[in-house]
Structure formats: structure tokens, C-alpha cells
Amino acid sequence: MSPDAPDKAALPSGPHDIGGLPAGPVDRAEHDTAHWEWQIDAMLRLAMQKGALTDFAELRDGIERLTPKDYEKLSYYERWARSLASALLKKGVVSSSALQDKIDEIRERQASRR
Amino acid sequence: MTGPRYRPGQRVRIAARTPAVHHRVPAYVKGKVGTIERVCGKHGEPERHAAGKSLVLRRLYRVRIAQQELWDGYQGAPQDKLDVEIFEHWLEDEV
């Protein structure tokens, strides 16, 4: 192939693959990490220590499989949570019914506090 | 252990494929030509890590690409460049 040949159109590999596309200004505002975000971080490290996930690349893979709509909508640690949950479901570490039960339990707890 | 396939100064083209798994090659460098800046040792292949497979070490290179090669109608200085680290299995000979 000659160096002057037109570039093969390289398809974006997921919703994250946006380098060079038009975008707005970067939000440089500092923000605190919420307690639940530390908890997600801790859960990921625990899952890796226990061998449920072998590498950060596995977490990245799950994040890159989000739909563009979800990827856009979710915050940084929300993407982590979604990816970690799908990895643990796929590997059978957590069952979908156990996850749903826990989500319901937390929703009820939050509702009763209001 | 075999030596590096490429040496500093050699021209390479970054492969223009898109596997359906996490890989550390952004779309905007795929198919582009650059020069090997240095050899960065061996590291675990991200595609295998991403799929939860066992570790396979791959040679990593720092590849230097002219900004003019990356972006159509680039307005900056002609010597502007990007250094990006790319694994050997993503590099093709470019002569």
C-alpha cells in the first residue's frame, strides 16, 4: 500500500472511541468522590483480588460494551458499577435474582428514609 | 525470547481492524503510518486480559506519528507529532 493511499475508514470500536470528533469544552471543575463511588472502587479491587476479574482491561471491556446512550448518560463510577455487575453475572459470582433482590432492598431502604 | 521485530526509526503502519473486544488502539490512529520511536519492553496483551484469558506477553513500541498524517487539513506546525504506544501485533511493515 502506498503511503499516499486514502486511509481505510477505521470504525470506532465503541462509544468511548471518540478521539478527534467534534466536542464541547472540557469540564475542569473539581468534585468530591461520593461514598458509594469509593464502595464501587473497593468492590472492583476485591473482585480482582479474589480472581473474579483478572485485569482492569476486563472492566474496560464491559464499559466499552455499553450502548452509546447508556455510556453518555452514566457517570464514571456508574459505568464501573454496570461493567462490574455484568462481569460478576457472566461469571456466576452473583445471580441476577440476588442482584435484583439487593437493588429492591436498597430502593425500599431509601424510600423509607424520605 | 525472540528480539523486537521493529527497531527505532523504522516506518510502520498501524493495522486498521476493529476486534469486538477492548483493545488499546484508538480509531484515529488505525491505518496511519508512523516511525518507531523506541521499544517499550513486553507487556500483557490487552485483548486477552479483556476476555479474562491467560497472560500472553507482547512487545510494545512507542510510535511517533505526524499530526498532519492524523488529521486532514491540520493547521498546526508541520513538525507537530503524537507519540502513542502500540503492541507489535498491531503493526505492519511500511516501506
Backbone of each chain as ProteinMPNN parsed JSONL, in Angstrom:
{"seq_chain_A": "MSPDAPDKAALPSGPHDIGGLPAGPVDRAEHDTAHWEWQIDAMLRLAMQKGALTDFAELRDGIERLTPKDYEKLSYYERWARSLASALLKKGVVSSSALQDKIDEIRERQASRR", "coords_chain_A": {"N_chain_A": [[0.851, -1.204, 0.0], [0.573, 2.187, -0.839], [1.969, 5.075, 0.81], [0.448, 7.263, 0.286], [-2.04, 6.394, -0.225], [-5.591, 6.54, 0.257], [-6.8, 6.587, 3.618], [-7.9, 3.643, 5.181], [-11.163, 3.458, 6.252], [-11.404, 3.635, 9.593], [-13.373, 2.103, 11.888], [-15.109, 3.321, 14.775], [-14.495, 1.655, 17.853], [-16.265, 1.515, 19.896], [-18.509, 3.273, 22.196], [-16.722, 4.87, 23.537], [-14.702, 5.554, 21.872], [-13.784, 8.159, 20.718], [-11.878, 9.96, 19.976], [-10.758, 12.907, 18.43], [-13.201, 13.606, 17.357], [-15.726, 16.173, 16.921], [-16.332, 18.177, 19.803], [-17.533, 19.599, 22.877], [-16.32, 22.115, 25.283], [-13.882, 21.061, 27.768], [-14.905, 19.941, 30.933], [-13.57, 21.25, 33.677], [-14.052, 21.35, 36.34], [-13.541, 20.632, 39.79], [-14.497, 17.837, 41.805], [-15.985, 16.15, 44.605], [-15.457, 12.76, 45.692], [-18.092, 10.566, 45.996], [-19.431, 8.569, 48.717], [-20.546, 6.095, 47.842], [-19.182, 5.794, 45.477], [-16.546, 5.282, 46.251], [-17.121, 2.829, 47.344], [-17.756, 1.261, 45.098], [-15.294, 1.277, 43.848], [-13.803, -0.114, 45.794], [-15.115, -2.593, 45.688], [-14.462, -3.457, 43.115], [-11.675, -3.79, 43.348], [-11.621, -5.798, 45.26], [-12.935, -7.841, 43.854], [-11.004, -8.31, 41.925], [-8.849, -9.136, 43.482], [-9.88, -11.497, 44.464], [-9.905, -12.95, 42.178], [-12.062, -12.9, 40.446], [-12.201, -11.005, 38.489], [-9.617, -10.555, 36.153], [-8.056, -8.445, 35.332], [-7.774, -4.88, 34.84], [-8.451, -4.4, 32.229], [-10.587, -6.045, 31.719], [-12.667, -4.767, 33.021], [-12.703, -2.4, 31.549], [-13.467, -3.469, 29.077], [-16.138, -4.181, 29.544], [-17.217, -1.644, 29.989], [-16.873, -0.481, 27.5], [-18.686, -1.899, 26.053], [-21.123, -0.839, 26.652], [-24.195, 0.682, 25.561], [-24.171, 3.484, 23.256], [-25.972, 5.397, 24.222], [-26.355, 4.729, 26.959], [-23.703, 4.962, 27.804], [-23.235, 7.675, 27.478], [-25.066, 8.73, 29.286], [-24.443, 7.683, 31.819], [-22.433, 8.228, 34.766], [-18.898, 8.328, 35.573], [-18.232, 6.375, 37.704], [-20.646, 5.067, 37.721], [-20.58, 3.757, 35.282], [-18.495, 1.994, 35.848], [-19.793, 0.458, 37.822], [-21.867, -0.76, 36.359], [-20.383, -2.29, 34.523], [-18.876, -3.944, 36.221], [-20.958, -5.331, 37.484], [-22.063, -6.716, 35.265], [-19.912, -8.372, 34.609], [-19.654, -9.967, 36.922], [-22.113, -11.225, 36.93], [-21.975, -12.662, 34.533], [-19.941, -14.456, 35.116], [-21.092, -15.913, 37.049], [-20.727, -15.307, 39.722], [-22.465, -13.724, 41.071], [-25.982, -14.026, 41.171], [-28.637, -13.113, 38.891], [-31.082, -12.803, 40.134], [-30.363, -12.47, 42.819], [-28.984, -10.072, 42.626], [-31.049, -8.382, 41.771], [-32.76, -8.584, 43.976], [-31.225, -7.296, 45.909], [-31.038, -4.73, 44.825], [-33.737, -3.993, 44.981], [-34.067, -4.062, 47.754], [-32.372, -1.985, 48.598], [-33.593, 0.16, 47.314], [-36.042, 0.22, 48.676], [-35.171, 0.8, 51.246], [-34.105, 3.347, 50.853], [-36.416, 4.696, 50.097], [-37.912, 4.576, 52.428], [-36.564, 6.302, 54.033], [-37.14, 8.764, 53.111]], "CA_chain_A": [[0.0, 0.0, 0.0], [1.377, 3.411, -0.885], [1.667, 5.957, 1.942], [-0.5, 8.284, -0.146], [-3.359, 5.787, -0.41], [-6.541, 7.039, 1.261], [-6.845, 5.733, 4.799], [-9.049, 2.766, 5.371], [-12.022, 4.035, 7.289], [-11.342, 2.865, 10.834], [-14.632, 2.271, 12.609], [-14.955, 3.415, 16.227], [-14.707, 0.328, 18.428], [-17.3, 1.6, 20.924], [-18.925, 4.648, 22.493], [-15.59, 5.587, 24.146], [-13.644, 5.74, 20.869], [-14.264, 9.421, 20.147], [-10.752, 10.868, 19.775], [-10.762, 13.674, 17.191], [-14.54, 14.035, 16.952], [-16.081, 17.477, 17.494], [-16.829, 18.083, 21.182], [-17.576, 20.867, 23.602], [-15.178, 22.349, 26.164], [-13.664, 20.089, 28.838], [-15.34, 20.396, 32.254], [-12.403, 21.139, 34.559], [-14.471, 21.549, 37.731], [-13.186, 19.576, 40.741], [-15.659, 17.342, 42.534], [-15.653, 15.149, 45.626], [-15.885, 11.385, 45.421], [-19.168, 10.168, 46.912], [-19.132, 7.325, 49.444], [-20.873, 4.914, 47.019], [-18.154, 5.647, 44.432], [-15.449, 4.536, 46.893], [-17.565, 1.436, 47.523], [-17.605, 0.592, 43.789], [-13.847, 1.114, 43.688], [-13.394, -1.19, 46.705], [-15.666, -3.858, 45.185], [-13.67, -3.879, 41.954], [-10.375, -4.291, 43.823], [-11.889, -7.077, 45.928], [-13.227, -8.823, 42.795], [-9.733, -8.653, 41.278], [-8.061, -9.885, 44.473], [-10.469, -12.841, 44.565], [-9.744, -13.62, 40.896], [-13.284, -12.851, 39.637], [-11.741, -10.256, 37.315], [-8.162, -10.735, 36.14], [-7.313, -7.255, 34.936], [-8.583, -3.688, 34.561], [-8.916, -4.485, 30.843], [-11.911, -6.674, 31.727], [-13.611, -3.704, 33.378], [-12.762, -1.532, 30.36], [-14.227, -4.166, 28.041], [-17.556, -4.05, 29.885], [-17.599, -0.237, 29.805], [-16.916, -0.218, 26.055], [-19.863, -2.594, 25.501], [-22.346, -0.087, 26.94], [-24.742, 1.358, 24.376], [-23.776, 4.905, 23.274], [-26.925, 6.141, 25.054], [-26.001, 4.482, 28.367], [-22.351, 5.492, 28.034], [-23.393, 9.126, 27.582], [-25.925, 9.056, 30.43], [-23.873, 7.24, 33.092], [-21.217, 8.886, 35.257], [-17.689, 7.481, 35.581], [-18.352, 5.192, 38.566], [-21.843, 4.308, 37.296], [-20.088, 2.852, 34.223], [-17.767, 0.926, 36.553], [-20.77, -0.411, 38.504], [-22.552, -1.555, 35.335], [-19.437, -3.247, 33.959], [-18.564, -4.917, 37.263], [-22.148, -6.173, 37.66], [-22.227, -7.67, 34.154], [-18.842, -9.379, 34.703], [-19.948, -10.89, 38.02], [-23.263, -12.028, 36.482], [-21.496, -13.569, 33.483], [-19.108, -15.494, 35.727], [-21.885, -16.656, 38.03], [-20.374, -14.943, 41.096], [-23.731, -13.197, 41.593], [-27.105, -14.376, 40.284], [-29.423, -11.923, 38.556], [-32.139, -12.641, 41.136], [-29.731, -11.913, 44.027], [-28.693, -8.662, 42.338], [-32.328, -7.666, 41.752], [-33.24, -8.519, 45.369], [-30.428, -6.279, 46.608], [-31.457, -3.427, 44.286], [-35.054, -3.716, 45.567], [-33.862, -3.811, 49.193], [-31.787, -0.642, 48.747], [-34.639, 1.125, 46.918], [-37.017, 0.311, 49.778], [-34.497, 1.472, 52.368], [-34.016, 4.771, 50.517], [-37.774, 5.249, 50.085], [-38.392, 4.699, 53.806], [-35.846, 7.421, 54.653], [-37.642, 10.055, 52.628]], "C_chain_A": [[0.881, 1.245, 0.0], [1.001, 4.318, 0.289], [0.622, 7.008, 1.578], [-1.909, 7.729, -0.365], [-4.319, 6.342, 0.642], [-6.635, 6.059, 2.425], [-8.096, 4.87, 4.773], [-9.881, 3.379, 6.481], [-11.975, 3.132, 8.519], [-12.599, 3.146, 11.63], [-14.346, 2.452, 14.096], [-15.263, 2.055, 16.846], [-15.741, 0.352, 19.55], [-17.606, 3.046, 21.227], [-17.804, 5.513, 23.081], [-14.616, 6.103, 23.087], [-13.919, 7.017, 20.061], [-13.146, 10.416, 19.89], [-10.848, 11.579, 18.425], [-12.135, 14.12, 16.729], [-14.85, 15.398, 17.577], [-16.683, 17.293, 18.894], [-16.812, 19.462, 21.809], [-16.344, 21.042, 24.471], [-15.087, 21.273, 27.246], [-14.114, 20.708, 30.164], [-14.185, 20.174, 33.24], [-12.753, 21.311, 36.039], [-14.04, 20.354, 38.595], [-14.471, 19.09, 41.417], [-15.213, 16.271, 43.514], [-16.109, 13.774, 45.165], [-16.936, 11.005, 46.462], [-18.816, 8.825, 47.564], [-19.399, 6.088, 48.57], [-19.829, 4.698, 45.924], [-16.907, 4.939, 44.986], [-15.818, 3.065, 47.046], [-17.424, 0.628, 46.228], [-16.132, 0.293, 43.54], [-13.352, -0.073, 44.528], [-13.876, -2.548, 46.197], [-14.863, -4.381, 43.994], [-12.345, -4.488, 42.413], [-10.529, -5.644, 44.513], [-12.133, -8.176, 44.884], [-11.939, -9.257, 42.09], [-8.863, -9.504, 42.203], [-8.555, -11.325, 44.579], [-10.381, -13.604, 43.234], [-11.002, -13.633, 40.027], [-13.046, -12.034, 38.365], [-10.222, -10.341, 37.319], [-7.417, -9.426, 35.947], [-8.292, -6.103, 34.725], [-9.15, -3.723, 33.141], [-10.3, -5.139, 30.765], [-12.99, -5.666, 32.083], [-13.81, -2.772, 32.186], [-13.648, -2.167, 29.293], [-15.729, -4.017, 28.285], [-18.063, -2.629, 29.674], [-17.776, 0.062, 28.314], [-18.082, -0.94, 25.373], [-21.18, -1.903, 25.855], [-22.874, 0.511, 25.64], [-24.302, 2.823, 24.43], [-24.674, 5.736, 24.188], [-26.591, 5.984, 26.54], [-24.655, 5.115, 28.705], [-22.409, 6.997, 28.281], [-24.06, 9.512, 28.904], [-25.229, 8.772, 31.765], [-22.625, 8.036, 33.465], [-20.077, 7.851, 35.284], [-17.876, 6.207, 36.416], [-19.644, 4.407, 38.297], [-21.467, 3.341, 36.172], [-19.318, 1.689, 34.846], [-18.755, -0.077, 37.142], [-21.46, -1.33, 37.499], [-21.635, -2.654, 34.784], [-19.102, -4.347, 34.956], [-19.737, -5.874, 37.46], [-22.259, -7.178, 36.513], [-21.139, -8.744, 34.175], [-19.171, -10.418, 35.774], [-21.158, -11.778, 37.699], [-22.802, -13.093, 35.496], [-20.719, -14.743, 34.081], [-19.845, -16.299, 36.793], [-21.497, -16.384, 39.475], [-21.628, -14.445, 41.818], [-24.828, -13.643, 40.625], [-27.937, -13.125, 40.02], [-30.544, -11.714, 39.577], [-31.569, -12.045, 42.426], [-29.443, -10.425, 43.836], [-29.976, -7.841, 42.396], [-32.887, -7.513, 43.166], [-32.53, -7.4, 46.12], [-30.827, -4.874, 46.139], [-32.804, -3.022, 44.91], [-34.929, -3.321, 47.038], [-33.348, -2.382, 49.415], [-32.815, 0.431, 48.38], [-35.641, 1.337, 48.057], [-36.429, 1.085, 50.948], [-34.449, 2.98, 52.114], [-35.381, 5.434, 50.567], [-38.262, 5.488, 51.512], [-37.709, 5.858, 54.536], [-36.427, 8.769, 54.245], [-38.832, 10.544, 53.438]], "O_chain_A": [[1.836, 1.33, 0.772], [-0.153, 4.33, 0.717], [-0.018, 7.58, 2.46], [-2.847, 8.474, -0.651], [-3.922, 6.587, 1.781], [-6.558, 4.846, 2.233], [-9.183, 5.31, 4.398], [-9.356, 3.77, 7.523], [-12.453, 1.999, 8.484], [-12.863, 4.289, 12.006], [-13.441, 1.811, 14.631], [-16.192, 1.375, 16.411], [-16.063, -0.7, 20.103], [-17.046, 3.95, 20.606], [-17.917, 6.738, 23.12], [-13.801, 6.984, 23.365], [-14.244, 6.956, 18.875], [-13.411, 11.587, 19.617], [-11.003, 10.928, 17.392], [-12.24, 14.928, 15.806], [-14.31, 15.741, 18.628], [-17.451, 16.359, 19.128], [-16.149, 20.375, 21.318], [-15.423, 20.227, 24.418], [-16.088, 20.65, 27.598], [-13.759, 21.842, 30.483], [-13.87, 19.036, 33.589], [-11.866, 21.407, 36.887], [-14.164, 19.204, 38.174], [-15.421, 19.857, 41.577], [-14.216, 15.581, 43.301], [-17.026, 13.644, 44.354], [-16.695, 11.111, 47.665], [-18.015, 8.052, 47.038], [-18.599, 5.153, 48.548], [-19.607, 3.569, 45.488], [-16.292, 4.117, 44.307], [-14.978, 2.176, 46.907], [-17.025, -0.536, 46.253], [-15.769, -0.792, 43.084], [-12.593, -0.916, 44.051], [-13.144, -3.536, 46.264], [-14.615, -5.581, 43.875], [-11.938, -5.55, 41.942], [-9.68, -6.524, 44.372], [-11.615, -9.287, 45.003], [-11.794, -10.418, 41.705], [-8.225, -10.463, 41.768], [-7.766, -12.253, 44.759], [-10.744, -14.778, 43.173], [-11.026, -14.293, 38.988], [-13.608, -12.325, 37.309], [-9.599, -10.213, 38.373], [-6.262, -9.308, 36.356], [-9.476, -6.315, 34.467], [-10.204, -3.145, 32.877], [-11.088, -4.836, 29.87], [-14.088, -5.694, 31.527], [-14.936, -2.4, 31.855], [-14.477, -1.494, 28.68], [-16.495, -3.76, 27.357], [-19.195, -2.425, 29.234], [-18.705, 0.765, 27.917], [-18.424, -0.62, 24.235], [-22.242, -2.335, 25.406], [-22.104, 0.81, 24.728], [-24.081, 3.359, 25.516], [-24.207, 6.663, 24.849], [-26.546, 6.964, 27.284], [-24.492, 5.726, 29.761], [-21.733, 7.526, 29.163], [-23.673, 10.485, 29.552], [-25.398, 9.52, 32.727], [-21.861, 8.463, 32.599], [-20.289, 6.662, 35.047], [-17.704, 5.098, 35.91], [-19.725, 3.219, 38.611], [-21.983, 2.225, 36.119], [-19.467, 0.541, 34.427], [-18.594, -1.289, 36.993], [-21.621, -2.525, 37.746], [-22.057, -3.796, 34.603], [-19.048, -5.525, 34.603], [-19.541, -7.082, 37.587], [-22.519, -8.358, 36.749], [-21.394, -9.891, 33.809], [-18.987, -11.615, 35.555], [-21.228, -12.928, 38.134], [-23.175, -14.261, 35.599], [-20.827, -15.877, 33.613], [-19.299, -17.241, 37.367], [-21.884, -17.137, 40.368], [-21.828, -14.704, 43.005], [-24.63, -13.639, 39.41], [-27.942, -12.192, 40.824], [-30.919, -10.575, 39.856], [-32.215, -11.21, 43.059], [-29.629, -9.621, 44.75], [-30.01, -6.758, 42.98], [-33.42, -6.462, 43.522], [-33.153, -6.65, 46.872], [-30.941, -3.95, 46.944], [-32.994, -1.874, 45.312], [-35.58, -2.388, 47.508], [-33.822, -1.668, 50.299], [-32.907, 1.469, 49.036], [-36.033, 2.464, 48.362], [-37.099, 1.915, 51.562], [-34.709, 3.785, 53.008], [-35.514, 6.574, 51.012], [-38.943, 6.478, 51.782], [-38.22, 6.342, 55.546], [-36.241, 9.777, 54.926], [-39.37, 11.615, 53.158]]}, "seq_chain_B": "MTGPRYRPGQRVRIAARTPAVHHRVPAYVKGKVGTIERVCGKHGEPERHAAGKSLVLRRLYRVRIAQQELWDGYQGAPQDKLDVEIFEHWLEDEV", "coords_chain_B": {"N_chain_B": [[13.551, -16.164, 24.037], [12.438, -14.147, 21.477], [13.844, -11.37, 19.623], [12.963, -7.805, 19.238], [10.706, -7.099, 16.546], [10.7, -4.753, 15.156], [12.777, -1.819, 14.816], [14.053, 1.258, 16.292], [13.286, 4.149, 14.325], [12.29, 2.85, 12.137], [9.697, 2.639, 9.663], [6.236, 2.16, 10.149], [2.929, 0.788, 9.711], [-0.159, 1.207, 11.331], [-2.438, -1.294, 12.11], [-5.685, -1.574, 10.581], [-7.962, -2.721, 11.843], [-10.91, -3.812, 13.674], [-11.42, -5.385, 16.332], [-13.956, -7.121, 18.233], [-13.59, -6.544, 20.986], [-12.143, -5.123, 23.948], [-9.415, -3.055, 23.109], [-6.218, -1.459, 22.876], [-6.019, 0.662, 20.936], [-6.77, 3.547, 19.477], [-9.379, 4.614, 17.199], [-8.61, 6.752, 15.563], [-5.898, 6.465, 14.985], [-5.702, 4.184, 13.488], [-4.673, 2.524, 10.563], [-2.847, 4.475, 10.008], [0.434, 5.846, 9.305], [3.555, 5.687, 10.938], [6.624, 6.232, 12.814], [8.901, 4.086, 14.461], [9.661, 4.997, 17.692], [10.764, 4.129, 20.089], [11.498, 0.965, 21.698], [9.418, -0.567, 24.006], [9.562, -2.706, 25.791], [8.04, -5.815, 27.039], [4.615, -6.611, 27.484], [1.443, -7.597, 28.943], [-1.023, -8.847, 26.7], [-3.659, -6.731, 25.89], [-6.177, -7.471, 24.726], [-6.476, -10.159, 25.386], [-6.424, -10.035, 28.189], [-8.749, -8.549, 28.516], [-10.681, -10.357, 27.82], [-10.529, -12.088, 29.861], [-8.681, -14.098, 29.6], [-5.658, -16.181, 29.802], [-2.392, -14.81, 30.557], [-0.537, -13.363, 27.9], [2.505, -12.307, 26.767], [3.383, -9.433, 24.92], [5.326, -7.538, 22.586], [5.815, -4.078, 23.049], [5.67, -0.881, 21.501], [6.76, 2.54, 21.2], [5.222, 4.664, 19.044], [5.726, 7.178, 16.695], [3.815, 9.648, 15.236], [3.102, 11.941, 12.649], [1.175, 14.872, 13.151], [-0.05, 15.92, 10.923], [-0.4, 13.648, 9.417], [-2.381, 12.43, 10.819], [-4.676, 14.095, 10.903], [-6.871, 15.476, 8.604], [-6.204, 18.416, 6.803], [-4.747, 19.626, 8.872], [-3.824, 22.368, 10.886], [-1.703, 23.168, 12.447], [1.851, 23.422, 13.372], [4.177, 21.972, 11.039], [5.958, 20.132, 12.135], [4.671, 19.067, 14.314], [3.701, 16.351, 16.4], [2.465, 13.081, 17.419], [2.948, 10.808, 20.039], [2.371, 7.446, 20.526], [1.592, 4.452, 22.242], [1.868, 1.23, 21.012], [1.071, -2.173, 20.476], [3.067, -4.922, 19.163], [1.612, -6.771, 17.566], [-0.184, -5.191, 16.316], [1.096, -3.811, 14.396], [2.269, -3.182, 11.067], [4.531, -3.801, 8.349], [5.924, -1.007, 6.674], [7.102, 0.253, 3.82]], "CA_chain_B": [[12.725, -14.986, 23.727], [12.901, -13.502, 20.243], [14.054, -9.927, 19.732], [11.905, -6.979, 18.654], [10.567, -7.187, 15.083], [10.99, -3.422, 14.614], [13.799, -1.057, 15.533], [13.792, 2.696, 16.213], [13.483, 4.777, 13.022], [11.596, 2.094, 11.091], [8.325, 3.083, 9.393], [5.231, 1.107, 10.352], [1.523, 1.181, 9.594], [-0.995, 0.625, 12.382], [-3.497, -2.096, 11.475], [-6.999, -0.91, 10.544], [-9.03, -3.682, 12.162], [-11.677, -3.442, 14.859], [-11.936, -6.581, 17.01], [-15.09, -6.836, 19.124], [-13.115, -6.69, 22.368], [-11.299, -3.985, 24.336], [-8.04, -3.025, 22.606], [-5.677, -0.146, 23.193], [-5.677, 1.345, 19.691], [-7.908, 4.385, 19.119], [-9.742, 4.591, 15.776], [-7.96, 7.806, 14.768], [-4.541, 6.083, 14.542], [-5.758, 2.964, 12.676], [-4.355, 2.738, 9.148], [-1.886, 5.575, 9.859], [1.859, 5.476, 9.237], [4.431, 6.387, 11.874], [8.002, 5.759, 12.947], [9.198, 3.537, 15.792], [10.457, 5.938, 18.484], [11.533, 3.246, 20.975], [10.891, -0.308, 22.098], [8.985, -0.358, 25.405], [9.507, -3.959, 26.549], [6.904, -6.716, 26.799], [3.5, -6.432, 28.418], [0.321, -8.498, 28.68], [-1.895, -8.426, 25.595], [-4.926, -6.244, 26.453], [-7.337, -8.198, 24.217], [-6.603, -11.388, 26.178], [-6.819, -9.596, 29.534], [-10.136, -8.078, 28.462], [-11.545, -11.536, 27.703], [-10.289, -12.943, 31.028], [-7.816, -15.223, 29.209], [-4.35, -16.195, 30.454], [-1.443, -13.787, 30.124], [0.42, -13.551, 26.801], [3.312, -11.09, 26.664], [3.578, -8.901, 23.568], [6.225, -6.391, 22.539], [5.148, -2.781, 22.932], [6.524, 0.15, 20.896], [6.245, 3.9, 21.097], [5.175, 5.014, 17.622], [5.607, 8.627, 16.51], [3.013, 9.931, 14.033], [2.929, 13.366, 12.37], [-0.223, 15.322, 13.283], [-0.565, 16.088, 9.557], [-0.819, 12.323, 8.95], [-3.573, 12.022, 11.575], [-5.858, 14.947, 10.725], [-6.981, 16.177, 7.317], [-6.21, 19.87, 6.917], [-4.149, 20.061, 10.14], [-3.381, 23.756, 10.755], [-0.564, 23.451, 13.325], [3.2, 23.358, 12.801], [4.382, 20.685, 10.33], [6.725, 19.172, 12.948], [3.843, 18.557, 15.427], [3.616, 14.883, 16.338], [1.818, 12.341, 18.503], [3.572, 9.544, 20.413], [1.333, 6.538, 21.017], [2.179, 3.122, 22.464], [1.117, 0.244, 20.219], [1.66, -3.518, 20.542], [3.641, -5.416, 17.903], [0.624, -7.458, 16.707], [-0.983, -4.167, 15.629], [1.968, -3.083, 13.461], [2.559, -3.791, 9.761], [5.682, -3.191, 7.663], [5.607, 0.073, 5.734], [8.389, 0.589, 3.19]], "C_chain_B": [[13.273, -14.298, 22.471], [13.012, -11.993, 20.444], [12.909, -9.151, 19.112], [11.895, -7.078, 17.133], [10.937, -5.842, 14.444], [12.054, -2.729, 15.453], [13.506, 0.436, 15.372], [14.129, 3.262, 14.839], [12.742, 4.086, 11.896], [10.161, 2.602, 10.922], [7.354, 1.91, 9.514], [3.843, 1.682, 10.086], [0.737, 0.477, 10.689], [-2.189, -0.055, 11.717], [-4.854, -1.414, 11.617], [-8.118, -1.916, 10.8], [-9.726, -3.248, 13.467], [-12.231, -4.704, 15.521], [-13.021, -6.2, 18.018], [-14.713, -7.093, 20.579], [-12.269, -5.452, 22.665], [-9.895, -4.117, 23.745], [-7.533, -1.595, 22.702], [-5.145, 0.569, 21.954], [-6.863, 2.222, 19.298], [-8.125, 4.432, 17.606], [-8.928, 5.597, 14.964], [-6.512, 7.49, 14.399], [-4.563, 4.852, 13.627], [-5.532, 3.289, 11.198], [-3.298, 3.809, 8.921], [-0.457, 5.053, 9.91], [2.647, 6.327, 10.226], [5.81, 5.766, 11.888], [8.188, 5.204, 14.355], [10.101, 4.53, 16.524], [11.323, 5.159, 19.466], [10.764, 1.958, 21.226], [10.605, -0.197, 23.596], [8.857, -1.666, 26.186], [8.271, -4.778, 26.224], [5.86, -6.557, 27.895], [2.36, -7.361, 28.017], [-0.584, -7.953, 27.577], [-3.26, -7.991, 26.138], [-6.15, -7.032, 25.994], [-7.57, -9.48, 25.019], [-7.032, -11.065, 27.609], [-8.308, -9.265, 29.558], [-11.11, -9.245, 28.43], [-11.345, -12.502, 28.872], [-9.42, -14.15, 30.73], [-6.448, -15.097, 29.882], [-3.399, -15.201, 29.776], [-0.588, -14.234, 28.925], [1.178, -12.241, 26.654], [3.516, -10.705, 25.202], [4.522, -7.708, 23.652], [5.425, -5.117, 22.298], [6.148, -1.765, 22.362], [5.899, 1.519, 21.094], [6.349, 4.307, 19.639], [4.923, 6.51, 17.502], [4.912, 8.905, 15.171], [2.894, 11.439, 13.867], [1.453, 13.732, 12.509], [-0.863, 15.501, 11.898], [-1.033, 14.756, 8.956], [-2.17, 11.94, 9.589], [-4.829, 12.784, 11.173], [-5.813, 15.648, 9.384], [-6.994, 17.683, 7.579], [-5.664, 20.383, 8.237], [-3.483, 21.424, 9.994], [-2.123, 24.075, 11.554], [0.762, 23.34, 12.598], [3.441, 21.991, 12.155], [5.15, 19.653, 11.17], [5.918, 18.622, 14.133], [3.646, 17.054, 15.273], [2.877, 14.329, 17.544], [2.643, 11.086, 18.764], [2.503, 8.658, 21.034], [1.939, 5.141, 21.16], [1.271, 2.036, 21.885], [1.841, -1.105, 20.302], [2.066, -4.014, 19.147], [2.604, -6.068, 16.985], [-0.336, -6.48, 16.031], [-0.166, -3.43, 14.576], [2.219, -3.89, 12.2], [3.752, -3.07, 9.164], [5.194, -2.098, 6.724], [6.936, 0.52, 5.129], [8.205, 1.698, 2.149]], "O_chain_B": [[14.442, -13.917, 22.426], [12.362, -11.417, 21.317], [11.994, -9.736, 18.533], [12.951, -7.135, 16.503], [11.43, -5.805, 13.317], [12.212, -3.011, 16.64], [12.806, 0.842, 14.444], [15.147, 2.897, 14.251], [12.578, 4.656, 10.817], [9.495, 2.949, 11.897], [7.628, 0.809, 9.036], [3.611, 2.883, 10.216], [0.942, -0.71, 10.945], [-2.862, 0.533, 10.87], [-5.141, -0.767, 12.625], [-9.103, -1.958, 10.062], [-9.206, -2.441, 14.238], [-13.389, -5.057, 15.297], [-13.008, -5.106, 18.582], [-15.432, -7.777, 21.307], [-11.746, -4.814, 21.752], [-9.261, -5.166, 23.866], [-8.307, -0.641, 22.62], [-4.0, 1.018, 21.914], [-7.873, 1.699, 18.827], [-7.178, 4.306, 16.83], [-8.589, 5.334, 13.81], [-5.941, 8.193, 13.565], [-3.533, 4.51, 13.046], [-6.133, 4.217, 10.657], [-2.887, 4.04, 7.784], [-0.171, 3.993, 10.466], [2.431, 7.534, 10.334], [6.125, 4.89, 11.083], [7.695, 5.779, 15.325], [11.18, 4.867, 16.036], [12.493, 5.492, 19.656], [9.557, 1.872, 20.998], [11.47, 0.225, 24.363], [8.105, -1.72, 27.159], [7.546, -4.488, 25.272], [6.184, -6.391, 29.071], [2.317, -7.853, 26.89], [-0.874, -6.757, 27.526], [-3.949, -8.787, 26.776], [-7.07, -7.246, 26.783], [-8.712, -9.847, 25.298], [-7.897, -11.737, 28.172], [-9.032, -9.64, 30.481], [-12.225, -9.148, 28.943], [-11.911, -13.595, 28.885], [-9.405, -15.114, 31.495], [-6.115, -14.059, 30.453], [-3.57, -14.815, 28.619], [-0.002, -15.317, 28.928], [0.576, -11.188, 26.442], [3.789, -11.557, 24.357], [4.531, -6.968, 24.636], [4.505, -5.072, 21.481], [7.33, -1.793, 22.705], [4.677, 1.656, 21.151], [7.436, 4.297, 19.062], [4.011, 7.045, 18.133], [5.364, 8.457, 14.117], [2.615, 12.146, 14.835], [0.582, 12.997, 12.045], [-2.058, 15.264, 11.722], [-1.927, 14.722, 8.111], [-2.981, 11.234, 8.99], [-5.915, 12.21, 11.105], [-4.841, 16.331, 9.061], [-7.704, 18.163, 8.463], [-6.06, 21.457, 8.691], [-2.671, 21.625, 9.091], [-1.53, 25.138, 11.368], [0.808, 23.186, 11.378], [2.968, 20.973, 12.658], [5.015, 18.449, 10.951], [6.43, 17.791, 14.884], [3.451, 16.549, 14.167], [2.688, 15.013, 18.55], [3.002, 10.375, 17.826], [1.809, 9.072, 21.963], [2.706, 4.7, 20.303], [0.089, 1.938, 22.214], [3.067, -1.168, 20.21], [1.515, -3.608, 18.124], [2.694, -5.939, 15.764], [-1.203, -6.892, 15.261], [-0.677, -2.517, 13.928], [2.364, -5.112, 12.244], [3.971, -1.887, 9.425], [4.171, -2.252, 6.057], [7.786, 1.087, 5.816], [9.174, 2.115, 1.514]]}, "name": "protein", "num_of_chains": 2, "seq": "MSPDAPDKAALPSGPHDIGGLPAGPVDRAEHDTAHWEWQIDAMLRLAMQKGALTDFAELRDGIERLTPKDYEKLSYYERWARSLASALLKKGVVSSSALQDKIDEIRERQASRRMTGPRYRPGQRVRIAARTPAVHHRVPAYVKGKVGTIERVCGKHGEPERHAAGKSLVLRRLYRVRIAQQELWDGYQGAPQDKLDVEIFEHWLEDEV"}
